[in-house]
C-alpha cells in the first residue's frame, strides 16, 4: 500500500503548520479569502433572487457545454 495514504501526516506537521501560519504571505492570502467570502455573502444578501440567478447561470452554462 502507498505509504502516504497509510500515514497522511508527517512528524513535522505541527512545526510546518506553525511556520505556515506565521508566514506573512500566507496570512495575507487567508485574509483576502476571508474578505472575498464576506463580500460574496453581502452581495448575495443584497440580491433577493440570488439563488435563482445562480441556478439559471448554471443551467445556461451546462446547456452551452
Predicted model as a PDB file, atoms N, CA, C, CB and O in Angstrom, pLDDT in the B-factor column:
MODEL        1                                                                  
ATOM      1  N   UNK A   1       0.829  -1.183   0.000  1.00 46.00           N  
ATOM      2  CA  UNK A   1       0.000   0.000   0.000  1.00 46.00           C  
ATOM      3  C   UNK A   1       0.877   1.251   0.000  1.00 46.00           C  
ATOM      4  CB  UNK A   1      -0.945  -0.004   1.209  1.00 46.00           C  
ATOM      5  O   UNK A   1       2.047   1.199   0.377  1.00 46.00           O  
ATOM      6  N   UNK A   2       0.304   2.367  -0.423  1.00 50.00           N  
ATOM      7  CA  UNK A   2       1.016   3.630  -0.516  1.00 50.00           C  
ATOM      8  C   UNK A   2       1.296   4.192   0.878  1.00 50.00           C  
ATOM      9  CB  UNK A   2       0.214   4.636  -1.350  1.00 50.00           C  
ATOM     10  O   UNK A   2       0.379   4.344   1.685  1.00 50.00           O  
ATOM     11  N   UNK A   3       2.555   4.497   1.155  1.00 53.00           N  
ATOM     12  CA  UNK A   3       2.940   4.998   2.476  1.00 53.00           C  
ATOM     13  C   UNK A   3       2.267   6.331   2.794  1.00 53.00           C  
ATOM     14  CB  UNK A   3       4.456   5.152   2.559  1.00 53.00           C  
ATOM     15  O   UNK A   3       1.945   6.597   3.952  1.00 53.00           O  
ATOM     16  N   UNK A   4       2.053   7.166   1.788  1.00 52.00           N  
ATOM     17  CA  UNK A   4       1.398   8.461   2.008  1.00 52.00           C  
ATOM     18  C   UNK A   4      -0.043   8.246   2.441  1.00 52.00           C  
ATOM     19  CB  UNK A   4       1.450   9.331   0.729  1.00 52.00           C  
ATOM     20  O   UNK A   4      -0.529   8.941   3.334  1.00 52.00           O  
ATOM     21  N   UNK A   5      -0.726   7.301   1.826  1.00 51.00           N  
ATOM     22  CA  UNK A   5      -2.106   7.036   2.202  1.00 51.00           C  
ATOM     23  C   UNK A   5      -2.201   6.373   3.561  1.00 51.00           C  
ATOM     24  CB  UNK A   5      -2.775   6.172   1.163  1.00 51.00           C  
ATOM     25  O   UNK A   5      -3.169   6.585   4.293  1.00 51.00           O  
ATOM     26  N   UNK A   6      -1.202   5.571   3.906  1.00 59.00           N  
ATOM     27  CA  UNK A   6      -1.203   4.912   5.207  1.00 59.00           C  
ATOM     28  C   UNK A   6      -0.951   5.897   6.344  1.00 59.00           C  
ATOM     29  CB  UNK A   6      -0.156   3.814   5.235  1.00 59.00           C  
ATOM     30  O   UNK A   6      -1.462   5.712   7.449  1.00 59.00           O  
ATOM     31  N   UNK A   7      -0.178   6.930   6.084  1.00 59.00           N  
ATOM     32  CA  UNK A   7       0.178   7.918   7.098  1.00 59.00           C  
ATOM     33  C   UNK A   7       0.095   9.307   6.467  1.00 59.00           C  
ATOM     34  CB  UNK A   7       1.609   7.647   7.680  1.00 59.00           C  
ATOM     35  O   UNK A   7       1.114   9.835   6.021  1.00 59.00           O  
ATOM     36  N   UNK A   8      -1.100   9.914   6.418  1.00 58.00           N  
ATOM     37  CA  UNK A   8      -1.271  11.170   5.700  1.00 58.00           C  
ATOM     38  C   UNK A   8      -0.594  12.367   6.349  1.00 58.00           C  
ATOM     39  CB  UNK A   8      -2.709  11.455   5.555  1.00 58.00           C  
ATOM     40  O   UNK A   8      -0.478  13.416   5.714  1.00 58.00           O  
ATOM     41  N   UNK A   9      -0.146  12.245   7.586  1.00 73.00           N  
ATOM     42  CA  UNK A   9       0.560  13.348   8.223  1.00 73.00           C  
ATOM     43  C   UNK A   9       2.007  12.960   8.437  1.00 73.00           C  
ATOM     44  CB  UNK A   9      -0.103  13.735   9.560  1.00 73.00           C  
ATOM     45  O   UNK A   9       2.356  11.780   8.476  1.00 73.00           O  
ATOM     46  N   UNK A  10       2.826  13.956   8.571  1.00 79.00           N  
ATOM     47  CA  UNK A  10       4.241  13.707   8.817  1.00 79.00           C  
ATOM     48  C   UNK A  10       4.562  14.103  10.244  1.00 79.00           C  
ATOM     49  CB  UNK A  10       5.134  14.483   7.812  1.00 79.00           C  
ATOM     50  O   UNK A  10       3.801  14.839  10.873  1.00 79.00           O  
ATOM     51  N   UNK A  11       5.679  13.624  10.759  1.00 83.00           N  
ATOM     52  CA  UNK A  11       6.074  14.029  12.118  1.00 83.00           C  
ATOM     53  C   UNK A  11       6.281  15.544  12.231  1.00 83.00           C  
ATOM     54  CB  UNK A  11       7.360  13.303  12.529  1.00 83.00           C  
ATOM     55  O   UNK A  11       6.188  16.105  13.323  1.00 83.00           O  
ATOM     56  N   UNK A  12       6.560  16.201  11.103  1.00 84.00           N  
ATOM     57  CA  UNK A  12       6.826  17.638  11.097  1.00 84.00           C  
ATOM     58  C   UNK A  12       5.565  18.475  10.903  1.00 84.00           C  
ATOM     59  CB  UNK A  12       7.820  17.967  10.013  1.00 84.00           C  
ATOM     60  O   UNK A  12       5.652  19.696  10.770  1.00 84.00           O  
ATOM     61  N   UNK A  13       4.389  17.836  10.884  1.00 85.00           N  
ATOM     62  CA  UNK A  13       3.160  18.555  10.553  1.00 85.00           C  
ATOM     63  C   UNK A  13       2.941  19.785  11.436  1.00 85.00           C  
ATOM     64  CB  UNK A  13       1.973  17.624  10.678  1.00 85.00           C  
ATOM     65  O   UNK A  13       2.696  20.879  10.929  1.00 85.00           O  
ATOM     66  N   UNK A  14       3.029  19.605  12.750  1.00 85.00           N  
ATOM     67  CA  UNK A  14       2.766  20.729  13.647  1.00 85.00           C  
ATOM     68  C   UNK A  14       3.751  21.870  13.425  1.00 85.00           C  
ATOM     69  CB  UNK A  14       2.825  20.271  15.099  1.00 85.00           C  
ATOM     70  O   UNK A  14       3.357  23.036  13.409  1.00 85.00           O  
ATOM     71  N   UNK A  15       5.018  21.543  13.255  1.00 86.00           N  
ATOM     72  CA  UNK A  15       6.029  22.576  13.013  1.00 86.00           C  
ATOM     73  C   UNK A  15       5.788  23.255  11.672  1.00 86.00           C  
ATOM     74  CB  UNK A  15       7.446  21.972  13.055  1.00 86.00           C  
ATOM     75  O   UNK A  15       5.910  24.475  11.564  1.00 86.00           O  
ATOM     76  N   UNK A  16       5.444  22.472  10.644  1.00 86.00           N  
ATOM     77  CA  UNK A  16       5.166  23.049   9.330  1.00 86.00           C  
ATOM     78  C   UNK A  16       3.941  23.954   9.373  1.00 86.00           C  
ATOM     79  CB  UNK A  16       4.964  21.942   8.296  1.00 86.00           C  
ATOM     80  O   UNK A  16       3.936  25.030   8.775  1.00 86.00           O  
ATOM     81  N   UNK A  17       2.908  23.518  10.078  1.00 86.00           N  
ATOM     82  CA  UNK A  17       1.696  24.321  10.197  1.00 86.00           C  
ATOM     83  C   UNK A  17       1.978  25.620  10.935  1.00 86.00           C  
ATOM     84  CB  UNK A  17       0.600  23.534  10.914  1.00 86.00           C  
ATOM     85  O   UNK A  17       1.515  26.686  10.527  1.00 86.00           O  
ATOM     86  N   UNK A  18       2.729  25.532  12.010  1.00 88.00           N  
ATOM     87  CA  UNK A  18       3.074  26.734  12.781  1.00 88.00           C  
ATOM     88  C   UNK A  18       3.861  27.715  11.924  1.00 88.00           C  
ATOM     89  CB  UNK A  18       3.885  26.360  14.037  1.00 88.00           C  
ATOM     90  O   UNK A  18       3.597  28.917  11.952  1.00 88.00           O  
ATOM     91  N   UNK A  19       4.821  27.213  11.168  1.00 90.00           N  
ATOM     92  CA  UNK A  19       5.623  28.076  10.292  1.00 90.00           C  
ATOM     93  C   UNK A  19       4.757  28.688   9.197  1.00 90.00           C  
ATOM     94  CB  UNK A  19       6.786  27.281   9.665  1.00 90.00           C  
ATOM     95  O   UNK A  19       4.905  29.866   8.873  1.00 90.00           O  
ATOM     96  N   UNK A  20       3.863  27.900   8.632  1.00 88.00           N  
ATOM     97  CA  UNK A  20       2.996  28.411   7.571  1.00 88.00           C  
ATOM     98  C   UNK A  20       2.076  29.506   8.095  1.00 88.00           C  
ATOM     99  CB  UNK A  20       2.167  27.276   6.963  1.00 88.00           C  
ATOM    100  O   UNK A  20       1.880  30.525   7.433  1.00 88.00           O  
ATOM    101  N   UNK A  21       1.514  29.301   9.277  1.00 87.00           N  
ATOM    102  CA  UNK A  21       0.611  30.303   9.851  1.00 87.00           C  
ATOM    103  C   UNK A  21       1.346  31.580  10.236  1.00 87.00           C  
ATOM    104  CB  UNK A  21      -0.097  29.732  11.069  1.00 87.00           C  
ATOM    105  O   UNK A  21       0.726  32.640  10.322  1.00 87.00           O  
ATOM    106  N   UNK A  22       2.646  31.502  10.469  1.00 92.00           N  
ATOM    107  CA  UNK A  22       3.437  32.690  10.791  1.00 92.00           C  
ATOM    108  C   UNK A  22       3.910  33.417   9.528  1.00 92.00           C  
ATOM    109  CB  UNK A  22       4.641  32.301  11.649  1.00 92.00           C  
ATOM    110  O   UNK A  22       4.400  34.544   9.609  1.00 92.00           O  
ATOM    111  N   UNK A  23       3.767  32.780   8.368  1.00 93.00           N  
ATOM    112  CA  UNK A  23       4.219  33.346   7.104  1.00 93.00           C  
ATOM    113  C   UNK A  23       3.309  34.502   6.690  1.00 93.00           C  
ATOM    114  CB  UNK A  23       4.252  32.264   6.004  1.00 93.00           C  
ATOM    115  O   UNK A  23       2.096  34.330   6.574  1.00 93.00           O  
ATOM    116  N   UNK A  24       3.897  35.678   6.469  1.00 94.00           N  
ATOM    117  CA  UNK A  24       3.112  36.870   6.138  1.00 94.00           C  
ATOM    118  C   UNK A  24       2.336  36.720   4.832  1.00 94.00           C  
ATOM    119  CB  UNK A  24       4.021  38.075   6.049  1.00 94.00           C  
ATOM    120  O   UNK A  24       1.198  37.180   4.737  1.00 94.00           O  
ATOM    121  N   UNK A  25       2.926  36.094   3.841  1.00 93.00           N  
ATOM    122  CA  UNK A  25       2.222  35.915   2.564  1.00 93.00           C  
ATOM    123  C   UNK A  25       0.996  35.021   2.743  1.00 93.00           C  
ATOM    124  CB  UNK A  25       3.170  35.311   1.504  1.00 93.00           C  
ATOM    125  O   UNK A  25      -0.060  35.290   2.169  1.00 93.00           O  
ATOM    126  N   UNK A  26       1.135  33.965   3.532  1.00 91.00           N  
ATOM    127  CA  UNK A  26       0.006  33.070   3.775  1.00 91.00           C  
ATOM    128  C   UNK A  26      -1.065  33.781   4.588  1.00 91.00           C  
ATOM    129  CB  UNK A  26       0.467  31.794   4.498  1.00 91.00           C  
ATOM    130  O   UNK A  26      -2.256  33.625   4.319  1.00 91.00           O  
ATOM    131  N   UNK A  27      -0.648  34.563   5.587  1.00 92.00           N  
ATOM    132  CA  UNK A  27      -1.609  35.333   6.383  1.00 92.00           C  
ATOM    133  C   UNK A  27      -2.391  36.291   5.489  1.00 92.00           C  
ATOM    134  CB  UNK A  27      -0.886  36.115   7.504  1.00 92.00           C  
ATOM    135  O   UNK A  27      -3.607  36.424   5.621  1.00 92.00           O  
ATOM    136  N   UNK A  28      -1.686  36.951   4.584  1.00 93.00           N  
ATOM    137  CA  UNK A  28      -2.329  37.896   3.666  1.00 93.00           C  
ATOM    138  C   UNK A  28      -3.317  37.185   2.749  1.00 93.00           C  
ATOM    139  CB  UNK A  28      -1.275  38.630   2.829  1.00 93.00           C  
ATOM    140  O   UNK A  28      -4.422  37.678   2.523  1.00 93.00           O  
ATOM    141  N   UNK A  29      -2.924  36.032   2.224  1.00 91.00           N  
ATOM    142  CA  UNK A  29      -3.806  35.264   1.347  1.00 91.00           C  
ATOM    143  C   UNK A  29      -5.047  34.800   2.099  1.00 91.00           C  
ATOM    144  CB  UNK A  29      -3.064  34.057   0.760  1.00 91.00           C  
ATOM    145  O   UNK A  29      -6.152  34.835   1.556  1.00 91.00           O  
ATOM    146  N   UNK A  30      -4.874  34.370   3.335  1.00 90.00           N  
ATOM    147  CA  UNK A  30      -6.012  33.918   4.127  1.00 90.00           C  
ATOM    148  C   UNK A  30      -6.958  35.082   4.424  1.00 90.00           C  
ATOM    149  CB  UNK A  30      -5.531  33.273   5.436  1.00 90.00           C  
ATOM    150  O   UNK A  30      -8.178  34.917   4.395  1.00 90.00           O  
ATOM    151  N   UNK A  31      -6.394  36.256   4.709  1.00 93.00           N  
ATOM    152  CA  UNK A  31      -7.218  37.436   4.975  1.00 93.00           C  
ATOM    153  C   UNK A  31      -8.006  37.831   3.728  1.00 93.00           C  
ATOM    154  CB  UNK A  31      -6.340  38.615   5.448  1.00 93.00           C  
ATOM    155  O   UNK A  31      -9.179  38.193   3.822  1.00 93.00           O  
ATOM    156  N   UNK A  32      -7.369  37.760   2.566  1.00 93.00           N  
ATOM    157  CA  UNK A  32      -8.065  38.096   1.320  1.00 93.00           C  
ATOM    158  C   UNK A  32      -9.200  37.120   1.045  1.00 93.00           C  
ATOM    159  CB  UNK A  32      -7.085  38.101   0.142  1.00 93.00           C  
ATOM    160  O   UNK A  32     -10.274  37.523   0.598  1.00 93.00           O  
ATOM    161  N   UNK A  33      -8.969  35.848   1.309  1.00 93.00           N  
ATOM    162  CA  UNK A  33     -10.006  34.849   1.081  1.00 93.00           C  
ATOM    163  C   UNK A  33     -11.182  35.093   2.014  1.00 93.00           C  
ATOM    164  CB  UNK A  33      -9.449  33.430   1.281  1.00 93.00           C  
ATOM    165  O   UNK A  33     -12.338  34.984   1.602  1.00 93.00           O  
ATOM    166  N   UNK A  34     -10.894  35.420   3.262  1.00 92.00           N  
ATOM    167  CA  UNK A  34     -11.955  35.711   4.227  1.00 92.00           C  
ATOM    168  C   UNK A  34     -12.746  36.935   3.781  1.00 92.00           C  
ATOM    169  CB  UNK A  34     -11.366  35.935   5.638  1.00 92.00           C  
ATOM    170  O   UNK A  34     -13.975  36.949   3.847  1.00 92.00           O  
ATOM    171  N   UNK A  35     -12.030  37.965   3.325  1.00 94.00           N  
ATOM    172  CA  UNK A  35     -12.689  39.187   2.855  1.00 94.00           C  
ATOM    173  C   UNK A  35     -13.542  38.888   1.625  1.00 94.00           C  
ATOM    174  CB  UNK A  35     -11.644  40.281   2.532  1.00 94.00           C  
ATOM    175  O   UNK A  35     -14.657  39.396   1.510  1.00 94.00           O  
ATOM    176  N   UNK A  36     -13.028  38.065   0.699  1.00 93.00           N  
ATOM    177  CA  UNK A  36     -13.771  37.717  -0.512  1.00 93.00           C  
ATOM    178  C   UNK A  36     -15.059  37.002  -0.140  1.00 93.00           C  
ATOM    179  CB  UNK A  36     -12.918  36.836  -1.449  1.00 93.00           C  
ATOM    180  O   UNK A  36     -16.126  37.314  -0.670  1.00 93.00           O  
ATOM    181  N   UNK A  37     -14.958  36.042   0.773  1.00 94.00           N  
ATOM    182  CA  UNK A  37     -16.153  35.284   1.180  1.00 94.00           C  
ATOM    183  C   UNK A  37     -17.196  36.199   1.814  1.00 94.00           C  
ATOM    184  CB  UNK A  37     -15.770  34.165   2.166  1.00 94.00           C  
ATOM    185  O   UNK A  37     -18.390  36.056   1.551  1.00 94.00           O  
ATOM    186  N   UNK A  38     -16.752  37.134   2.645  1.00 95.00           N  
ATOM    187  CA  UNK A  38     -17.690  38.047   3.289  1.00 95.00           C  
ATOM    188  C   UNK A  38     -18.338  38.967   2.254  1.00 95.00           C  
ATOM    189  CB  UNK A  38     -16.976  38.877   4.372  1.00 95.00           C  
ATOM    190  O   UNK A  38     -19.543  39.213   2.310  1.00 95.00           O  
ATOM    191  N   UNK A  39     -17.547  39.473   1.317  1.00 95.00           N  
ATOM    192  CA  UNK A  39     -18.098  40.327   0.264  1.00 95.00           C  
ATOM    193  C   UNK A  39     -19.110  39.567  -0.586  1.00 95.00           C  
ATOM    194  CB  UNK A  39     -16.975  40.874  -0.623  1.00 95.00           C  
ATOM    195  O   UNK A  39     -20.141  40.122  -0.965  1.00 95.00           O  
ATOM    196  N   UNK A  40     -18.827  38.316  -0.885  1.00 92.00           N  
ATOM    197  CA  UNK A  40     -19.754  37.499  -1.666  1.00 92.00           C  
ATOM    198  C   UNK A  40     -21.052  37.277  -0.898  1.00 92.00           C  
ATOM    199  CB  UNK A  40     -19.112  36.149  -2.028  1.00 92.00           C  
ATOM    200  O   UNK A  40     -22.140  37.355  -1.470  1.00 92.00           O  
ATOM    201  N   UNK A  41     -20.937  37.003   0.387  1.00 94.00           N  
ATOM    202  CA  UNK A  41     -22.135  36.806   1.211  1.00 94.00           C  
ATOM    203  C   UNK A  41     -22.958  38.089   1.272  1.00 94.00           C  
ATOM    204  CB  UNK A  41     -21.747  36.353   2.636  1.00 94.00           C  
ATOM    205  O   UNK A  41     -24.186  38.042   1.199  1.00 94.00           O  
ATOM    206  N   UNK A  42     -22.292  39.227   1.406  1.00 95.00           N  
ATOM    207  CA  UNK A  42     -23.005  40.511   1.429  1.00 95.00           C  
ATOM    208  C   UNK A  42     -23.716  40.774   0.110  1.00 95.00           C  
ATOM    209  CB  UNK A  42     -22.035  41.656   1.732  1.00 95.00           C  
ATOM    210  O   UNK A  42     -24.854  41.243   0.099  1.00 95.00           O  
ATOM    211  N   UNK A  43     -23.053  40.474  -0.997  1.00 93.00           N  
ATOM    212  CA  UNK A  43     -23.664  40.684  -2.312  1.00 93.00           C  
ATOM    213  C   UNK A  43     -24.861  39.757  -2.494  1.00 93.00           C  
ATOM    214  CB  UNK A  43     -22.631  40.453  -3.438  1.00 93.00           C  
ATOM    215  O   UNK A  43     -25.885  40.171  -3.037  1.00 93.00           O  
ATOM    216  N   UNK A  44     -24.746  38.519  -2.053  1.00 93.00           N  
ATOM    217  CA  UNK A  44     -25.847  37.563  -2.179  1.00 93.00           C  
ATOM    218  C   UNK A  44     -27.052  38.023  -1.358  1.00 93.00           C  
ATOM    219  CB  UNK A  44     -25.397  36.156  -1.727  1.00 93.00           C  
ATOM    220  O   UNK A  44     -28.193  37.881  -1.796  1.00 93.00           O  
ATOM    221  N   UNK A  45     -26.799  38.569  -0.175  1.00 95.00           N  
ATOM    222  CA  UNK A  45     -27.893  39.066   0.666  1.00 95.00           C  
ATOM    223  C   UNK A  45     -28.584  40.272   0.030  1.00 95.00           C  
ATOM    224  CB  UNK A  45     -27.365  39.439   2.055  1.00 95.00           C  
ATOM    225  O   UNK A  45     -29.781  40.478   0.231  1.00 95.00           O  
ATOM    226  N   UNK A  46     -27.841  41.062  -0.728  1.00 95.00           N  
ATOM    227  CA  UNK A  46     -28.385  42.280  -1.328  1.00 95.00           C  
ATOM    228  C   UNK A  46     -29.284  41.986  -2.530  1.00 95.00           C  
ATOM    229  CB  UNK A  46     -27.251  43.198  -1.750  1.00 95.00           C  
ATOM    230  O   UNK A  46     -30.053  42.852  -2.946  1.00 95.00           O  
ATOM    231  N   UNK A  47     -29.198  40.789  -3.089  1.00 95.00           N  
ATOM    232  CA  UNK A  47     -29.989  40.425  -4.264  1.00 95.00           C  
ATOM    233  C   UNK A  47     -30.956  39.314  -3.843  1.00 95.00           C  
ATOM    234  CB  UNK A  47     -29.066  39.964  -5.466  1.00 95.00           C  
ATOM    235  O   UNK A  47     -30.540  38.169  -3.664  1.00 95.00           O  
ATOM    236  N   UNK A  48     -32.230  39.642  -3.686  1.00 94.00           N  
ATOM    237  CA  UNK A  48     -33.184  38.638  -3.197  1.00 94.00           C  
ATOM    238  C   UNK A  48     -33.258  37.375  -4.062  1.00 94.00           C  
ATOM    239  CB  UNK A  48     -34.552  39.251  -3.111  1.00 94.00           C  
ATOM    240  O   UNK A  48     -33.468  36.280  -3.540  1.00 94.00           O  
ATOM    241  N   UNK A  49     -33.089  37.520  -5.358  1.00 96.00           N  
ATOM    242  CA  UNK A  49     -33.198  36.372  -6.262  1.00 96.00           C  
ATOM    243  C   UNK A  49     -31.834  35.758  -6.588  1.00 96.00           C  
ATOM    244  CB  UNK A  49     -33.891  36.791  -7.551  1.00 96.00           C  
ATOM    245  O   UNK A  49     -31.670  35.131  -7.634  1.00 96.00           O  
ATOM    246  N   UNK A  50     -30.873  35.934  -5.707  1.00 94.00           N  
ATOM    247  CA  UNK A  50     -29.509  35.463  -5.955  1.00 94.00           C  
ATOM    248  C   UNK A  50     -29.457  33.978  -6.310  1.00 94.00           C  
ATOM    249  CB  UNK A  50     -28.645  35.723  -4.737  1.00 94.00           C  
ATOM    250  O   UNK A  50     -28.839  33.599  -7.305  1.00 94.00           O  
ATOM    251  N   UNK A  51     -30.092  33.151  -5.513  1.00 94.00           N  
ATOM    252  CA  UNK A  51     -30.038  31.705  -5.759  1.00 94.00           C  
ATOM    253  C   UNK A  51     -30.673  31.336  -7.099  1.00 94.00           C  
ATOM    254  CB  UNK A  51     -30.740  30.950  -4.629  1.00 94.00           C  
ATOM    255  O   UNK A  51     -30.154  30.478  -7.814  1.00 94.00           O  
ATOM    256  N   UNK A  52     -31.790  31.977  -7.442  1.00 96.00           N  
ATOM    257  CA  UNK A  52     -32.430  31.698  -8.731  1.00 96.00           C  
ATOM    258  C   UNK A  52     -31.527  32.127  -9.887  1.00 96.00           C  
ATOM    259  CB  UNK A  52     -33.793  32.417  -8.825  1.00 96.00           C  
ATOM    260  O   UNK A  52     -31.425  31.423 -10.891  1.00 96.00           O  
ATOM    261  N   UNK A  53     -30.877  33.275  -9.746  1.00 96.00           N  
ATOM    262  CA  UNK A  53     -29.959  33.733 -10.791  1.00 96.00           C  
ATOM    263  C   UNK A  53     -28.766  32.783 -10.914  1.00 96.00           C  
ATOM    264  CB  UNK A  53     -29.471  35.169 -10.492  1.00 96.00           C  
ATOM    265  O   UNK A  53     -28.311  32.480 -12.017  1.00 96.00           O  
ATOM    266  N   UNK A  54     -28.280  32.331  -9.797  1.00 94.00           N  
ATOM    267  CA  UNK A  54     -27.157  31.398  -9.805  1.00 94.00           C  
ATOM    268  C   UNK A  54     -27.548  30.086 -10.480  1.00 94.00           C  
ATOM    269  CB  UNK A  54     -26.669  31.134  -8.372  1.00 94.00           C  
ATOM    270  O   UNK A  54     -26.783  29.532 -11.269  1.00 94.00           O  
ATOM    271  N   UNK A  55     -28.731  29.599 -10.167  1.00 97.00           N  
ATOM    272  CA  UNK A  55     -29.216  28.370 -10.805  1.00 97.00           C  
ATOM    273  C   UNK A  55     -29.394  28.555 -12.309  1.00 97.00           C  
ATOM    274  CB  UNK A  55     -30.541  27.930 -10.173  1.00 97.00           C  
ATOM    275  O   UNK A  55     -29.051  27.672 -13.094  1.00 97.00           O  
ATOM    276  N   UNK A  56     -29.932  29.706 -12.703  1.00 98.00           N  
ATOM    277  CA  UNK A  56     -30.126  29.980 -14.131  1.00 98.00           C  
ATOM    278  C   UNK A  56     -28.786  30.044 -14.855  1.00 98.00           C  
ATOM    279  CB  UNK A  56     -30.899  31.298 -14.329  1.00 98.00           C  
ATOM    280  O   UNK A  56     -28.648  29.524 -15.962  1.00 98.00           O  
ATOM    281  N   UNK A  57     -27.802  30.680 -14.230  1.00 97.00           N  
ATOM    282  CA  UNK A  57     -26.476  30.767 -14.839  1.00 97.00           C  
ATOM    283  C   UNK A  57     -25.860  29.375 -14.990  1.00 97.00           C  
ATOM    284  CB  UNK A  57     -25.555  31.672 -13.998  1.00 97.00           C  
ATOM    285  O   UNK A  57     -25.241  29.074 -16.011  1.00 97.00           O  
ATOM    286  N   UNK A  58     -26.031  28.530 -13.973  1.00 98.00           N  
ATOM    287  CA  UNK A  58     -25.532  27.157 -14.042  1.00 98.00           C  
ATOM    288  C   UNK A  58     -26.195  26.395 -15.180  1.00 98.00           C  
ATOM    289  CB  UNK A  58     -25.771  26.432 -12.714  1.00 98.00           C  
ATOM    290  O   UNK A  58     -25.534  25.669 -15.923  1.00 98.00           O  
ATOM    291  N   UNK A  59     -27.515  26.568 -15.308  1.00 98.00           N  
ATOM    292  CA  UNK A  59     -28.248  25.860 -16.363  1.00 98.00           C  
ATOM    293  C   UNK A  59     -27.816  26.324 -17.750  1.00 98.00           C  
ATOM    294  CB  UNK A  59     -29.756  26.066 -16.193  1.00 98.00           C  
ATOM    295  O   UNK A  59     -27.693  25.513 -18.667  1.00 98.00           O  
ATOM    296  N   UNK A  60     -27.588  27.620 -17.905  1.00 98.00           N  
ATOM    297  CA  UNK A  60     -27.110  28.154 -19.200  1.00 98.00           C  
ATOM    298  C   UNK A  60     -25.743  27.585 -19.512  1.00 98.00           C  
ATOM    299  CB  UNK A  60     -27.052  29.711 -19.183  1.00 98.00           C  
ATOM    300  O   UNK A  60     -25.494  27.142 -20.633  1.00 98.00           O  
ATOM    301  N   UNK A  61     -24.872  27.594 -18.552  1.00 97.00           N  
ATOM    302  CA  UNK A  61     -23.522  27.050 -18.742  1.00 97.00           C  
ATOM    303  C   UNK A  61     -23.582  25.591 -19.164  1.00 97.00           C  
ATOM    304  CB  UNK A  61     -22.695  27.192 -17.455  1.00 97.00           C  
ATOM    305  O   UNK A  61     -22.924  25.183 -20.121  1.00 97.00           O  
ATOM    306  N   UNK A  62     -24.370  24.812 -18.448  1.00 97.00           N  
ATOM    307  CA  UNK A  62     -24.485  23.384 -18.777  1.00 97.00           C  
ATOM    308  C   UNK A  62     -25.077  23.172 -20.162  1.00 97.00           C  
ATOM    309  CB  UNK A  62     -25.342  22.666 -17.737  1.00 97.00           C  
ATOM    310  O   UNK A  62     -24.663  22.258 -20.875  1.00 97.00           O  
ATOM    311  N   UNK A  63     -26.030  23.994 -20.549  1.00 97.00           N  
ATOM    312  CA  UNK A  63     -26.624  23.880 -21.882  1.00 97.00           C  
ATOM    313  C   UNK A  63     -25.584  24.194 -22.961  1.00 97.00           C  
ATOM    314  CB  UNK A  63     -27.840  24.825 -22.016  1.00 97.00           C  
ATOM    315  O   UNK A  63     -25.504  23.502 -23.976  1.00 97.00           O  
ATOM    316  N   UNK A  64     -24.794  25.237 -22.734  1.00 97.00           N  
ATOM    317  CA  UNK A  64     -23.773  25.620 -23.716  1.00 97.00           C  
ATOM    318  C   UNK A  64     -22.702  24.535 -23.836  1.00 97.00           C  
ATOM    319  CB  UNK A  64     -23.126  26.965 -23.325  1.00 97.00           C  
ATOM    320  O   UNK A  64     -22.232  24.229 -24.932  1.00 97.00           O  
ATOM    321  N   UNK A  65     -22.330  23.969 -22.709  1.00 95.00           N  
ATOM    322  CA  UNK A  65     -21.312  22.915 -22.757  1.00 95.00           C  
ATOM    323  C   UNK A  65     -21.848  21.675 -23.431  1.00 95.00           C  
ATOM    324  CB  UNK A  65     -20.823  22.572 -21.354  1.00 95.00           C  
ATOM    325  O   UNK A  65     -21.130  20.683 -23.561  1.00 95.00           O  
TER     326      UNK A  65                                                      
ENDMDL                                                                          
END                                                                             
